[in-house]
Amino acid sequence: MDSSTSEAVAEKFGKPAPEVLGELESILRIYGISDEELFFKWEAYCIKMGSENTKLNLDTVLAFKKDVQELFEKEMKSRTRLHGANTSRPVARTPRVKNTGDHVGFLDGLIPTTPKGAKGSVKRKFEKAPFETPSSKAGRFSDVNSPGAAVGSSPVGPPHKIGGQHIPSAPFAQRKNAGSTVEVLNEHIPKPSLPLPESSVDAELASWDSRAKLVLGVELKKFSYRPMHQKLSEASEVMDDRIDEFMGMVREHHQLADRQFGNPSTASPSEIIAVGRISCDTLDGRLSPSSVLLEASRKMGAGSRIRLKLDAVPSYSFFPGQIVAVRGVNASGEYLAVREILDIPKLPCRASPPDVLLETAGRLSAGGLNIVVASGPYTTDDNLHFEALSEICDKAAKSCPDVLILAGPFIDVDHPLIRTGDFDFDMQGRDGGWGMEDLFREIITPKVRRVQRSLVLLVPSVRDIISKHVSFPQEHFKRRVLDLPINVKCLPNPATFSINEILFSISTNDILFHMTSQETNRNPQDTNPTARISKALICQRNLYPLFPGPSKEQLPRGATGPNLDVPNLRLADLVGAVPDVLLLPSMLASSVRVVDGVLVVNPGFLSKRMGPGSYAEMHVLPPQVKGGEEEVGGELGHRVWERARVEILRI
């Protein structure tokens, strides 16, 4: 193997030990794959095994090598059966897409198939194996923690099949390391003892909004647009306007003259500054240094595209849809030779008048603000017990945090039992049919109702089956339809809101995971992917700047595409100031980072596909206003990242 390939593998895997590097190189030789595909297989393997527990050493790389071999043998067997089948008659098979990035195979055998041309209705339930023990009628649905749970029912459903072996997920009650800390920020700030004295009074006298004041930063009516009603003209105008707006910001920030800007596609020996959108030379291709194109606006370049030559740029990080400003020369008309990448001006940090901060400090006289953040899915793939959701709600009911933020999906449309209808749901005393909203009211609502002395915020996901909006940006849930109490507030996706003086932004569209597979970089300033992508969101002033987003075929099984509604993407813009706290739930490893004065929190998923997950707890000290003429006259920065203790905990 040549030295360039070895260096590429070492760079992607963080310069592993020589014996580990040798095993990785042997995988490349045996299966004839590229170093990039090998890294994607490793990421998928880490997600399957639990990324926070998977470290790259000799033992794990040998297990990874065995997993790659099993998947390769399985693929070869399926190809043999496919080519040996009789093509003169319809063949029932599971549809697969080449190079989808699914190296896990979690859902093999879970997708119902229908022969081409077959007549009649599709059965919504799988046929039981001859020797499989039948489950009780409510076994996979009933809450095992409730008194009405079916006797003899088991919380464990059908086992998962991985690498040809059936591996049942462990019961939730037998999970290991429950409550242990995964990561902590600002450990020097003491952890409060909850509930606080004001929260432990009689429930009739306690008020859930006495300490936390909620103010929405979005207009809910704008999210009630008609989904799947896009017009190409409106979509192009929205994307084009962003380029022109960024060009105006770059001109003002760098104090440039209009004559310095030009059309990047026009051949000229003069140096110009071009502002445009990064795109790829193929519609579904992966971005690489040789395939980076710059798309100009209709005003500056009639929407033309030109290839960027980046040999003279020492450091960069690009992704499709990114608005950039570059300085370069297009001498031949074939490419723009980039000499410099100009900085995009950033939004200012959030600040408030001293009297507002004093009011907040008075409201939090008993102690700092306490917030719990959790994200779905809330149950494993083999049952609908929602034990993880029940656990987090019970904890919140006992500890009484000021705010509980629950992000979707709640009832996941991609859950194997939901997708196939392989569960029983009995609505006692109800005539006629039932829907998924009834399932939500019977299973999710009672658990959320246990939290009575906290402000509860629900944020949907494009994977929520009860949401009528399947596109992003997404309309909020209807509280009354779901029979939720008054202390529950339903927010859109994405959402920007303030709790006291702190500005939050949240998006359940997994931008962190989507961008890790779409970006290309060279010697990036931020080597941590979460920090680098979060900084890109802040600079691009949007919670989903990736365009086009990855299709479902480009993502591993279990991951969902972004479902973008382009004409309404401006609803995801960051306006006025950067948020103090940016909540980005992702299937990547849970983490907490400080990026340009913004607290970026990925709580992880509360329930993984085969076991429990993680959530985040925040304790923010009250703001302090010191005397001084310079502080009384103007506004003061919040600096939440300095006074917030954030913990990532296992459920």
C-alpha positions as CSV (number, residue, x, y, z in Angstrom):
1,M,0.0,0.0,0.0
2,D,1.4,3.4,-1.0
3,S,2.3,6.0,1.6
4,S,-0.4,8.4,0.5
5,T,-3.1,5.9,1.3
6,S,-1.5,5.1,4.7
7,E,-1.3,8.8,5.5
8,A,-5.0,9.3,4.6
9,V,-6.1,6.4,6.8
10,A,-3.9,7.8,9.7
11,E,-5.4,11.3,9.3
12,K,-9.0,10.1,9.3
13,F,-8.5,7.8,12.3
14,G,-6.4,10.2,14.3
15,K,-3.0,8.6,13.9
16,P,-3.7,5.2,15.6
17,A,-1.1,2.7,16.9
18,P,1.0,0.9,14.2
19,E,-0.8,-2.4,14.8
20,V,-4.2,-0.8,14.5
21,L,-3.2,1.0,11.4
22,G,-2.0,-2.3,9.9
23,E,-5.4,-3.9,10.5
24,L,-7.1,-1.0,8.9
25,E,-4.9,-1.1,5.8
26,S,-5.5,-4.9,5.5
27,I,-9.3,-4.2,5.4
28,L,-8.6,-1.8,2.5
29,R,-6.6,-4.4,0.6
30,I,-9.0,-7.3,1.2
31,Y,-12.2,-5.6,0.3
32,G,-10.9,-3.0,-2.2
33,I,-12.6,0.0,-0.6
34,S,-11.4,3.5,-0.2
35,D,-10.1,5.1,3.0
36,E,-13.2,7.3,3.1
37,E,-15.6,4.4,2.8
38,L,-13.7,2.6,5.5
39,F,-14.1,5.6,7.8
40,F,-17.9,5.7,7.1
41,K,-18.1,2.0,8.0
42,W,-16.2,2.7,11.2
43,E,-18.7,5.5,12.1
44,A,-21.6,3.2,11.4
45,Y,-20.0,0.5,13.6
46,C,-19.5,3.0,16.4
47,I,-23.2,4.1,16.3
48,K,-24.2,0.4,16.4
49,M,-22.0,-0.4,19.4
50,G,-22.5,2.9,21.2
51,S,-20.1,5.6,20.2
52,E,-19.2,6.7,23.7
53,N,-18.0,3.2,24.6
54,T,-16.1,2.4,21.4
55,K,-12.5,3.3,21.4
56,L,-10.1,2.6,18.5
57,N,-7.7,0.0,19.8
58,L,-6.5,-3.5,18.6
59,D,-9.5,-5.3,20.2
60,T,-12.1,-3.1,18.7
61,V,-10.5,-2.9,15.3
62,L,-10.4,-6.8,15.2
63,A,-14.1,-6.9,16.1
64,F,-14.7,-4.2,13.4
65,K,-12.8,-6.3,10.9
66,K,-15.0,-9.3,11.7
67,D,-18.1,-7.2,11.4
68,V,-17.0,-5.9,7.9
69,Q,-16.4,-9.5,6.9
70,E,-19.8,-10.7,8.0
71,L,-21.5,-7.8,6.1
72,F,-19.5,-8.5,3.0
73,E,-20.3,-12.3,3.1
74,K,-24.0,-11.4,3.6
75,E,-23.9,-9.1,0.6
76,M,-22.3,-11.7,-1.6
77,K,-24.9,-14.3,-0.7
78,S,-27.7,-11.9,-1.5
79,R,-26.1,-11.2,-4.9
80,T,-25.7,-14.9,-5.6
81,R,-29.4,-15.5,-4.8
82,L,-30.4,-12.5,-6.9
83,H,-28.4,-13.6,-10.0
84,G,-29.5,-17.2,-9.7
85,A,-33.2,-16.4,-9.5
86,N,-35.6,-16.9,-12.3
87,T,-36.1,-13.5,-13.9
88,S,-39.2,-14.6,-15.9
89,R,-41.4,-14.3,-12.9
90,P,-41.8,-11.6,-10.2
91,V,-39.5,-12.0,-7.3
92,A,-40.2,-10.7,-3.8
93,R,-37.2,-9.0,-2.4
94,T,-36.3,-6.2,-0.1
95,P,-35.5,-3.1,-2.1
96,R,-31.9,-2.0,-1.6
97,V,-30.0,1.0,-2.9
98,K,-26.3,0.7,-3.6
99,N,-23.9,2.7,-1.5
100,T,-26.6,3.8,1.0
101,G,-24.1,4.0,3.8
102,D,-26.1,1.3,5.8
103,H,-23.3,-0.8,7.3
104,V,-25.3,-1.7,10.3
105,G,-28.2,-3.9,9.0
106,F,-30.3,-3.3,12.1
107,L,-33.6,-3.7,10.2
108,D,-32.8,-6.7,8.0
109,G,-36.0,-8.8,7.8
110,L,-38.1,-6.1,9.3
111,I,-39.3,-4.5,6.1
112,P,-42.4,-6.3,4.6
113,T,-42.1,-7.1,0.9
114,T,-44.7,-7.5,-1.8
115,P,-44.1,-9.3,-5.1
116,K,-44.3,-7.1,-8.1
117,G,-47.7,-7.4,-9.7
118,A,-49.3,-9.1,-6.7
119,K,-52.9,-8.4,-6.1
120,G,-54.8,-7.9,-2.9
121,S,-54.1,-5.9,0.3
122,V,-50.8,-5.8,2.0
123,K,-50.8,-7.6,5.4
124,R,-49.8,-5.2,8.2
125,K,-48.5,-7.9,10.5
126,F,-45.7,-10.4,10.1
127,E,-46.4,-14.1,10.2
128,K,-45.0,-15.7,13.3
129,A,-42.2,-18.2,13.1
130,P,-43.4,-21.8,13.6
131,F,-41.7,-22.1,17.0
132,E,-41.9,-18.5,18.2
133,T,-43.8,-18.0,21.5
134,P,-46.8,-15.8,20.7
135,S,-46.9,-12.5,22.7
136,S,-50.0,-11.4,24.6
137,K,-52.4,-9.0,22.9
138,A,-51.0,-5.9,24.7
139,G,-47.5,-7.3,25.4
140,R,-45.6,-5.0,23.1
141,F,-47.7,-1.9,23.9
142,S,-48.6,-1.8,27.5
143,D,-46.5,0.0,30.0
144,V,-44.8,-2.6,32.2
145,N,-44.6,0.0,35.0
146,S,-48.3,0.6,35.1
147,P,-50.8,-1.5,37.2
148,G,-52.7,-2.3,34.1
149,A,-49.9,-4.1,32.3
150,A,-50.8,-7.5,30.9
151,V,-49.8,-10.3,33.2
152,G,-47.0,-12.4,31.7
153,S,-46.2,-9.8,29.0
154,S,-42.5,-9.2,28.4
155,P,-40.9,-5.8,27.8
156,V,-38.6,-7.5,25.3
157,G,-40.0,-8.0,21.8
158,P,-38.3,-9.6,18.8
159,P,-34.5,-9.8,19.0
160,H,-32.4,-7.8,16.6
161,K,-30.3,-9.6,14.0
162,I,-26.8,-8.4,13.6
163,G,-24.2,-10.2,11.6
164,G,-26.4,-13.2,11.3
165,Q,-26.9,-13.5,15.1
166,H,-30.0,-12.7,17.1
167,I,-29.1,-10.3,19.9
168,P,-32.0,-9.3,22.2
169,S,-31.9,-5.9,23.8
170,A,-31.5,-6.0,27.5
171,P,-34.5,-5.1,29.7
172,F,-34.6,-1.4,30.6
173,A,-34.7,-2.2,34.4
174,Q,-31.4,-4.1,34.0
175,R,-29.5,-1.3,32.2
176,K,-25.9,-0.6,33.4
177,N,-24.4,2.7,34.5
178,A,-27.8,4.3,35.0
179,G,-27.4,7.9,36.1
180,S,-23.6,8.0,35.4
181,T,-22.0,11.1,34.0
182,V,-20.7,11.0,30.4
183,E,-19.4,14.6,30.2
184,V,-19.6,17.7,32.3
185,L,-18.9,21.4,31.6
186,N,-17.9,23.9,34.3
187,E,-17.5,21.2,36.9
188,H,-16.4,23.8,39.4
189,I,-20.0,25.1,39.7
190,P,-21.7,23.1,42.4
191,K,-24.6,20.8,41.5
192,P,-27.8,21.9,43.2
193,S,-29.9,19.7,45.4
194,L,-33.3,19.3,43.8
195,P,-36.1,20.1,44.4
196,L,-35.4,23.6,45.5
197,P,-37.2,24.9,48.6
198,E,-39.7,26.9,46.5
199,S,-40.5,23.8,44.5
200,S,-41.2,21.5,47.4
201,V,-44.3,23.3,48.7
202,D,-47.8,22.1,48.4
203,A,-48.6,21.4,44.7
204,E,-51.7,23.7,44.9
205,L,-49.6,26.7,45.9
206,A,-46.6,25.9,43.6
207,S,-46.6,27.7,40.3
208,W,-44.7,26.2,37.3
209,D,-44.1,29.7,35.8
210,S,-43.0,31.5,38.9
211,R,-39.3,31.1,38.1
212,A,-39.2,30.5,34.4
213,K,-40.6,33.2,32.1
214,L,-41.1,31.9,28.5
215,V,-41.1,34.2,25.5
216,L,-41.3,32.9,21.9
217,G,-39.0,34.3,19.3
218,V,-40.9,33.0,16.3
219,E,-44.4,33.6,14.8
220,L,-46.3,30.3,15.1
221,K,-48.7,31.3,12.2
222,K,-45.8,31.3,9.7
223,F,-45.2,27.6,10.4
224,S,-48.7,26.7,9.4
225,Y,-47.9,26.8,5.7
226,R,-49.0,24.2,3.2
227,P,-46.4,21.5,3.1
228,M,-45.6,19.7,-0.2
229,H,-46.7,22.8,-2.1
230,Q,-43.3,24.1,-3.3
231,K,-42.9,26.3,-6.3
232,L,-39.6,26.3,-8.1
233,S,-39.7,30.0,-8.6
234,E,-40.3,30.7,-4.9
235,A,-37.5,28.2,-3.9
236,S,-35.0,29.8,-6.3
237,E,-35.8,33.3,-5.0
238,V,-35.3,32.3,-1.4
239,M,-31.9,30.7,-2.2
240,D,-30.9,33.6,-4.4
241,D,-31.8,36.3,-1.9
242,R,-29.5,34.7,0.7
243,I,-26.5,35.1,-1.6
244,D,-27.3,38.8,-2.2
245,E,-27.8,39.4,1.5
246,F,-24.5,37.9,2.4
247,M,-22.8,39.9,-0.3
248,G,-24.1,43.1,1.3
249,M,-22.9,41.9,4.7
250,V,-19.4,41.1,3.3
251,R,-19.2,44.4,1.6
252,E,-20.0,46.3,4.7
253,H,-17.9,44.2,7.1
254,H,-14.7,44.3,5.0
255,Q,-15.4,47.9,3.7
256,L,-15.2,46.9,0.0
257,A,-16.3,48.8,-3.1
258,D,-18.9,47.5,-5.5
259,R,-16.3,47.4,-8.3
260,Q,-14.3,44.7,-6.4
261,F,-17.1,42.2,-6.8
262,G,-17.5,40.3,-10.0
263,N,-19.0,37.4,-11.9
264,P,-16.8,34.3,-11.0
265,S,-17.7,32.6,-14.4
266,T,-16.3,35.4,-16.6
267,A,-12.8,35.0,-17.7
268,S,-10.6,38.0,-16.7
269,P,-7.0,38.6,-15.6
270,S,-8.2,40.9,-12.8
271,E,-8.7,39.7,-9.2
272,I,-12.3,39.8,-8.1
273,I,-14.3,38.9,-5.0
274,A,-17.1,36.4,-5.6
275,V,-19.9,35.6,-3.2
276,G,-22.0,32.5,-3.9
277,R,-23.2,29.1,-2.8
278,I,-21.1,26.0,-2.6
279,S,-22.5,23.1,-4.7
280,C,-21.3,19.8,-6.1
281,D,-20.7,18.9,-9.7
282,T,-23.1,16.0,-9.4
283,L,-26.5,16.0,-7.9
284,D,-26.1,13.1,-5.6
285,G,-22.3,13.1,-5.4
286,R,-20.2,13.6,-2.4
287,L,-18.4,16.9,-2.1
288,S,-14.6,16.6,-2.6
289,P,-11.8,19.2,-3.2
290,S,-12.0,18.6,-6.9
291,S,-15.8,18.8,-7.2
292,V,-16.4,22.1,-5.3
293,L,-18.4,24.5,-7.4
294,L,-19.4,28.1,-6.7
295,E,-23.0,29.1,-7.7
296,A,-23.4,32.9,-8.2
297,S,-26.7,34.8,-7.8
298,R,-28.8,35.8,-10.7
299,K,-27.8,39.4,-10.0
300,M,-24.0,38.9,-10.2
301,G,-23.6,35.8,-12.4
302,A,-27.0,34.8,-13.8
303,G,-26.9,31.7,-11.5
304,S,-23.9,30.3,-13.3
305,R,-21.5,27.8,-11.6
306,I,-17.7,27.7,-11.8
307,R,-15.2,25.2,-10.3
308,L,-13.1,26.4,-7.5
309,K,-9.3,25.6,-7.5
310,L,-8.3,25.5,-3.9
311,D,-4.6,24.6,-4.2
312,A,-3.4,28.0,-2.8
313,V,-5.8,27.8,0.2
314,P,-4.1,26.3,3.3
315,S,-7.2,25.7,5.3
316,Y,-10.9,25.4,4.5
317,S,-14.1,23.6,5.3
318,F,-17.0,23.5,2.8
319,F,-20.4,21.9,2.6
320,P,-23.2,22.1,0.0
321,G,-25.4,25.1,0.5
322,Q,-22.7,27.2,2.3
323,I,-22.5,30.9,1.4
324,V,-18.9,31.9,1.0
325,A,-16.9,34.9,-0.2
326,V,-13.7,34.2,-2.0
327,R,-11.0,36.3,-3.6
328,G,-9.5,34.9,-6.8
329,V,-8.8,35.1,-10.5
330,N,-10.6,33.3,-13.4
331,A,-8.0,33.7,-16.1
332,S,-9.1,30.8,-18.4
333,G,-12.8,30.8,-17.8
334,E,-12.6,27.1,-16.7
335,Y,-12.1,27.6,-13.0
336,L,-11.7,30.3,-10.3
337,A,-8.3,30.1,-8.7
338,V,-9.0,31.0,-5.1
339,R,-6.3,33.0,-3.2
340,E,-8.3,33.8,0.0
341,I,-11.5,33.0,1.7
342,L,-13.1,36.0,3.4
343,D,-14.7,35.8,6.8
344,I,-18.5,36.1,7.0
345,P,-19.5,38.6,9.7
346,K,-21.1,37.0,12.7
347,L,-24.2,38.1,14.6
348,P,-23.6,39.8,17.9
349,C,-23.9,38.0,21.2
350,R,-27.1,38.3,23.2
351,A,-27.3,41.2,25.7
352,S,-29.9,42.7,28.1
353,P,-30.4,45.9,30.1
354,P,-29.2,45.7,33.7
355,D,-32.8,46.1,35.0
356,V,-33.9,43.0,33.1
357,L,-31.0,41.0,34.6
358,L,-31.8,42.3,38.1
359,E,-35.4,41.2,37.6
360,T,-34.2,37.7,36.6
361,A,-31.9,37.5,39.6
362,G,-34.8,38.4,41.9
363,R,-36.9,35.7,40.3
364,L,-34.2,33.1,41.0
365,S,-33.5,34.0,44.6
366,A,-33.8,30.4,45.7
367,G,-31.2,29.2,43.3
368,G,-30.2,29.1,39.7
369,L,-32.3,28.0,36.7
370,N,-32.5,24.2,36.3
371,I,-33.3,22.7,32.8
372,V,-33.5,19.1,31.7
373,V,-33.2,18.4,27.9
374,A,-34.1,15.0,26.4
375,S,-34.6,13.9,22.8
376,G,-36.4,11.0,21.2
377,P,-36.7,8.2,20.3
378,Y,-38.0,7.3,23.7
379,T,-38.3,3.5,23.3
380,T,-36.2,0.7,21.8
381,D,-36.9,-0.9,18.5
382,D,-38.5,-4.1,20.0
383,N,-41.3,-2.6,22.1
384,L,-43.6,0.4,22.6
385,H,-43.3,0.6,26.4
386,F,-41.6,4.1,26.3
387,E,-39.7,3.2,29.5
388,A,-37.0,5.8,28.9
389,L,-39.7,8.5,28.6
390,S,-41.4,7.2,31.8
391,E,-38.1,7.4,33.6
392,I,-37.2,11.0,32.6
393,C,-40.7,12.2,33.5
394,D,-40.6,10.5,36.9
395,K,-37.2,12.1,37.6
396,A,-38.6,15.5,36.6
397,A,-41.7,15.0,38.7
398,K,-39.5,14.3,41.8
399,S,-36.8,16.8,41.2
400,C,-39.0,19.6,39.9
401,P,-36.6,21.3,37.5
402,D,-37.8,24.7,36.2
403,V,-37.9,23.6,32.6
404,L,-38.2,20.1,30.9
405,I,-37.5,20.2,27.2
406,L,-38.6,17.1,25.3
407,A,-37.7,16.9,21.6
408,G,-39.1,14.5,19.1
409,P,-39.6,12.0,17.7
410,F,-42.2,10.8,20.2
411,I,-43.9,8.1,18.1
412,D,-41.3,7.4,15.5
413,V,-42.6,6.7,12.0
414,D,-39.4,4.7,11.4
415,H,-40.0,2.4,14.5
416,P,-40.2,-1.2,13.1
417,L,-43.4,-1.9,15.0
418,I,-45.1,1.3,14.0
419,R,-44.0,1.1,10.3
420,T,-45.3,-2.5,10.0
421,G,-48.3,-2.3,12.3
422,D,-47.0,-5.2,14.3
423,F,-48.6,-4.2,17.6
424,D,-52.0,-4.3,19.2
425,F,-53.8,-1.3,20.6
426,D,-57.2,-1.7,22.4
427,M,-59.2,1.4,22.9
428,Q,-61.7,0.4,25.6
429,G,-65.1,2.1,25.3
430,R,-64.3,3.6,21.9
431,D,-66.4,2.7,18.8
432,G,-64.9,2.8,15.4
433,G,-61.3,3.2,14.4
434,W,-58.4,4.9,16.1
435,G,-55.3,6.8,15.0
436,M,-51.8,7.6,16.2
437,E,-53.1,10.6,18.1
438,D,-55.1,8.2,20.2
439,L,-51.9,6.2,20.8
440,F,-50.1,9.4,21.9
441,R,-53.0,10.3,24.3
442,E,-53.0,6.9,25.8
443,I,-49.2,6.3,26.2
444,I,-47.3,9.7,26.0
445,T,-49.7,12.1,27.6
446,P,-50.1,10.3,30.9
447,K,-46.3,10.2,31.3
448,V,-46.0,13.9,30.6
449,R,-48.8,14.8,32.9
450,R,-46.8,13.5,35.8
451,V,-44.6,16.6,35.5
452,Q,-46.9,19.2,37.2
453,R,-44.5,21.8,38.7
454,S,-42.2,22.4,35.7
455,L,-42.6,24.2,32.4
456,V,-42.6,21.4,29.7
457,L,-41.7,22.3,26.1
458,L,-42.4,19.8,23.3
459,V,-40.6,20.2,20.0
460,P,-41.6,17.9,17.1
461,S,-39.5,16.0,14.6
462,V,-40.0,15.2,10.9
463,R,-40.1,11.6,12.1
464,D,-43.2,12.1,14.4
465,I,-46.0,10.1,12.9
466,I,-48.6,12.4,14.6
467,S,-47.3,15.5,12.9
468,K,-49.3,16.6,9.9
469,H,-46.2,18.6,8.8
470,V,-43.8,16.1,7.3
471,S,-41.4,18.9,6.1
472,F,-38.9,21.1,7.7
473,P,-39.6,23.8,9.1
474,Q,-42.4,22.1,11.0
475,E,-45.6,23.2,12.7
476,H,-46.0,22.7,16.4
477,F,-48.2,20.0,18.0
478,K,-51.8,20.9,19.0
479,R,-51.9,20.8,22.8
480,R,-55.6,20.4,23.2
481,V,-55.8,17.6,20.6
482,L,-53.2,15.6,22.5
483,D,-54.9,16.4,25.9
484,L,-51.8,17.9,27.4
485,P,-52.0,20.1,30.5
486,I,-51.5,23.9,30.6
487,N,-47.9,23.8,31.8
488,V,-47.0,22.0,28.5
489,K,-46.1,24.4,25.6
490,C,-45.8,23.1,22.1
491,L,-43.1,24.7,19.9
492,P,-42.3,24.4,16.2
493,N,-39.2,22.9,14.7
494,P,-36.9,24.7,14.7
495,A,-37.7,27.1,17.5
496,T,-36.1,30.1,19.1
497,F,-37.3,31.2,22.5
498,S,-36.2,32.9,25.7
499,I,-36.4,31.5,29.2
500,N,-35.9,34.6,31.4
501,E,-32.9,36.4,29.8
502,I,-31.4,33.3,28.2
503,L,-32.0,32.8,24.4
504,F,-32.4,29.2,23.2
505,S,-32.5,27.8,19.7
506,I,-33.3,24.1,19.0
507,S,-33.6,22.0,15.9
508,T,-34.5,18.3,15.8
509,N,-33.4,17.9,12.2
510,D,-30.1,16.1,12.7
511,I,-27.8,18.7,11.1
512,L,-24.7,17.4,12.9
513,F,-25.0,13.9,11.5
514,H,-26.1,15.1,8.0
515,M,-23.1,17.5,7.7
516,T,-20.5,15.1,8.8
517,S,-21.0,13.0,5.7
518,Q,-21.4,16.0,3.3
519,E,-18.5,18.4,4.1
520,T,-15.0,18.4,2.8
521,N,-12.1,20.1,4.5
522,R,-8.4,20.7,4.6
523,N,-6.5,21.5,7.8
524,P,-9.7,22.9,9.5
525,Q,-9.2,25.3,12.4
526,D,-11.6,23.3,14.5
527,T,-10.7,19.6,14.5
528,N,-13.8,18.6,16.5
529,P,-16.7,18.0,14.1
530,T,-19.4,19.1,16.5
531,A,-17.6,22.4,17.2
532,R,-16.8,22.9,13.5
533,I,-20.4,22.3,12.3
534,S,-21.9,24.4,15.1
535,K,-19.6,27.3,14.1
536,A,-20.8,26.9,10.5
537,L,-24.5,27.2,11.7
538,I,-23.6,30.4,13.6
539,C,-21.7,31.9,10.7
540,Q,-24.4,30.9,8.1
541,R,-27.1,32.3,10.5
542,N,-29.4,29.4,9.9
543,L,-30.1,26.1,11.7
544,Y,-30.1,24.0,8.5
545,P,-27.8,25.7,5.9
546,L,-27.0,22.3,4.2
547,F,-28.5,22.3,0.7
548,P,-29.4,19.9,-0.8
549,G,-29.7,17.8,2.3
550,P,-28.8,14.1,2.1
551,S,-31.5,11.8,0.7
552,K,-32.6,8.8,2.8
553,E,-30.7,6.5,0.4
554,Q,-27.4,8.3,1.3
555,L,-28.0,7.8,5.1
556,P,-27.7,4.6,7.2
557,R,-30.9,2.8,8.1
558,G,-32.7,4.4,10.9
559,A,-31.6,7.9,9.9
560,T,-34.1,10.2,8.2
561,G,-33.6,12.8,5.5
562,P,-34.2,16.5,6.2
563,N,-37.4,16.8,4.2
564,L,-36.7,20.4,3.4
565,D,-39.4,22.9,2.3
566,V,-37.1,25.3,0.6
567,P,-39.5,28.3,0.2
568,N,-39.9,28.4,4.0
569,L,-36.3,27.7,5.0
570,R,-35.9,31.3,6.2
571,L,-38.0,30.3,9.2
572,A,-34.8,28.5,10.4
573,D,-32.8,31.7,10.3
574,L,-31.0,33.1,13.4
575,V,-32.1,36.8,13.6
576,G,-30.7,39.7,15.5
577,A,-28.2,37.8,17.8
578,V,-26.7,34.4,18.2
579,P,-28.5,32.3,20.9
580,D,-27.0,31.8,24.3
581,V,-27.7,28.0,24.1
582,L,-28.0,26.0,20.9
583,L,-29.7,22.6,21.3
584,L,-28.8,20.1,18.5
585,P,-30.0,16.6,19.3
586,S,-28.1,14.1,17.1
587,M,-27.4,10.4,16.7
588,L,-23.7,11.3,17.1
589,A,-22.1,10.9,20.4
590,S,-23.6,13.3,23.0
591,S,-21.5,16.3,23.9
592,V,-21.4,19.8,25.1
593,R,-19.2,22.5,23.6
594,V,-18.6,26.3,23.8
595,V,-18.4,27.7,20.3
596,D,-17.9,31.5,19.9
597,G,-19.6,32.2,23.2
598,V,-22.5,29.8,22.4
599,L,-23.3,26.8,24.5
600,V,-23.8,23.9,22.1
601,V,-25.5,20.9,23.6
602,N,-26.2,17.5,22.0
603,P,-28.0,15.5,24.6
604,G,-28.0,12.4,22.5
605,F,-31.1,10.2,22.1
606,L,-32.9,9.1,25.3
607,S,-33.3,5.6,23.9
608,K,-31.1,3.9,21.4
609,R,-32.2,1.2,19.1
610,M,-31.1,-1.6,21.4
611,G,-30.7,0.1,24.8
612,P,-30.9,3.2,26.9
613,G,-29.3,6.5,25.9
614,S,-28.5,9.9,27.5
615,Y,-29.9,13.3,28.3
616,A,-28.6,16.7,29.5
617,E,-29.0,18.6,32.7
618,M,-28.3,22.4,32.9
619,H,-27.9,24.5,36.0
620,V,-27.5,28.2,35.2
621,L,-26.5,30.6,38.0
622,P,-28.5,33.9,38.2
623,P,-26.9,36.8,36.4
624,Q,-24.9,39.2,38.4
625,V,-25.0,43.0,37.8
626,K,-22.1,44.9,39.3
627,G,-22.1,48.6,40.0
628,G,-20.5,50.9,37.5
629,E,-21.4,53.7,35.1
630,E,-20.5,51.6,32.0
631,E,-22.8,48.8,33.1
632,V,-25.8,50.9,34.1
633,G,-25.9,52.9,30.9
634,G,-25.7,50.1,28.4
635,E,-26.6,46.4,27.9
636,L,-24.7,43.6,29.5
637,G,-23.7,40.3,27.8
638,H,-25.3,37.2,29.2
639,R,-22.2,35.0,29.1
640,V,-24.2,31.9,29.9
641,W,-21.3,29.6,29.0
642,E,-19.4,30.9,32.0
643,R,-22.2,30.4,34.6
644,A,-23.8,27.2,33.4
645,R,-23.0,23.7,34.6
646,V,-24.0,21.2,31.9
647,E,-24.0,17.4,32.5
648,I,-24.6,14.7,30.0
649,L,-26.0,11.7,31.9
650,R,-27.1,8.2,31.1
651,I,-30.7,7.6,31.7
